């Protein structure tokens, strides 16, 4: 059964070929079961391990992904760290002209540690108190705005700002970007 045509090499992808290889089947299963939006950034991250003149075998890709999941659970932190790692490595490759494949997760570990504070949650007594109706609505509104900003920020990094203009929450993200820029210029 023909599924689709590869947008890069224009070869046909069949369902039989996809599930025939045990490692390919397990790789596909692992990626689709990743939660917290980690699947797409993980696929891009696997691309950083591809040798310059050949393909990355499904078996090796599966081992890389399994070792990644042994290090870190699927979370918003991991999704952001993977996206940032891919973005930074690709930028470095463009600027330096060197296309050496990654051989381990050391760079991701550094990025993960730098991203982790952005997702830290501070628990206080104020967070645990019972809120009135208006306070609860305001808290929900604030939480939704934060979630929108994080979601759009991740999408902008993956797809580009032009692809996200019509999405719900883009206005919140744009306002947040302007607030960040104002803080930078005033500092």
N, C-alpha and C positions, 0 to 999 in steps of 0.2 A: 504494500500500500504506500503510494507516494505521498509524503507529508507536505513537503515544500521544496523550494529551490534556495540554495545558499546565496545570500546577497553578495558574498565576496567572490566565490569561485564559480557560481552558477551551476553547481552540480546538484542533482536531485538527492534529497534525503528521504530514505524509506524507513518505515516503521520497523521492518524486518531487520535492516542493517543496524538500527539503533539498539534493539533489544537482543541481538544475536551475541554481542560481545558482553561477557559477564561484568567486566570492569566498567564498561560504558553504561550498562544498565544500573549498576550499583552507584556510579557517579551521578547519573541522572536522578536516581531516587534520593540520594543524599542532598543534592542541590534543591530539589523540590520540597524536601522536608525541612529545610532551613527556615527558621522563624525570624521575626524582627527585621524583615527586609534585608537579610544578609545574602540571599541567593544571587542576585544580580551582581553586587560588588564582589562576591566570591568568585564568580565566573571571570570577571575582569581581572581579578587578582591572579587566578590560575594562568591567565595569559602572560603574566610577567615572568613565568617560569619556562615559557616556550623557547626552545633553541632558535637561533636566527634562521637557520636553513632547513629546519625540519619541523614536524608537528610534535606536539606534546601527546604522548600516548595516554590512553584512557587509564591504564594501570597506574602510571606515574601521577597523573592528575588526581586520581582517587587517593593515593597515598598522601599526597600533599594536602588535600582537603581533610583527610582523616587526622593528620598530624595537627592541622590548624584547629580542628574542633576539639582535639585533646587539650590544646593550650587554652582556648577561650570558648565559652558557651555563646550561642547565638544571642545577640543583644543589640540594642541601638548603638552601644559603644563600639562593638565589633563592626557593625555596618559602616559607621562613620570612619573608623580606623582603616578599614579595607578601601573605602572610596578615596580617602586622603592619600593612602599609600600608592594606589594606582595613579592618582593624579600627579603626585610628586615624582614618582619614578618615570612616568611618561614625559613629564616636563624636563627632568634631568637628561633623559635620553635624547630629546629633541635638541636641547641646548648643547650637550657634549658630543653628540653624534655617536656615542657608544651604546650598543644594544646588547649588553651582557645580560643573560637571563639570571633571575634570582636563583640562589641555591638553597636558601633557608629562610626562616621567618624572622630573622634578627631585625630587619628594617621595620617590619610590621610591629614587632614588640616595642620599638622606640615610639612609633606613631601611636600605638594603643595607649601607652603610658601618658603621652602628651594629650590625648583626647579624653582620657578617663575623667579628669577634673570637670570637664564641661557637662558631664552627666551625673555629677555627685549630687546627692540629696542630703540636705541637712535637716535632721529631725529636731524640733523644738516643742516645748509645751504649747506654743501658739498653734502649731500644725495639728495638735491633737484636740484642741478645744471644740466644743459644739458651736456651730455657726448659726446665726439667724438666717432667715430666708434670703434677705438681700445680700448678706455676706457670702452665703453659699453660692448664690447666682454669680456674684462677682468673682469668686474663686474658680468656679467652673468656666466662666468666660476667659479668665486669665490662663487657666490650664489649656483650654482649647486653642487660644492664640499661640501659646508656647509650642503646642503640638503641631500646629499649622506651620509655624516658622521652621521647626526642625525638619518636618516633612519636605517643605518646599526647598529648604537649604540643601538637603540631600539630593533632591531631584535636579536642582540647578547645577550642582557639581557633576552629576551623571549625564544630564542631557543638554545643559546650557540654559541660559535665562530665557531665550526666545521661545523655547518649547514649553515653558511653564507659565507664560503670561496669562493665559485664560483659566488657570487652575484656581480652585477655591483655596484661599489662604495666601495667594500671591501678594495681595495688597498688604497684608500683615508683614510678610517677609520683606517687601520693599521698604515699608516704613521702618522696620527693624534695621535694615541695611543703612538707611539714612541716619538713624539714631546712632549707630556704630560709627559712621563716618563723622558725624558731628562731634562725638566724644573724642575721636582721634585728632581732629583739627583743633579742638579746644584745649587739648592736653599739651 
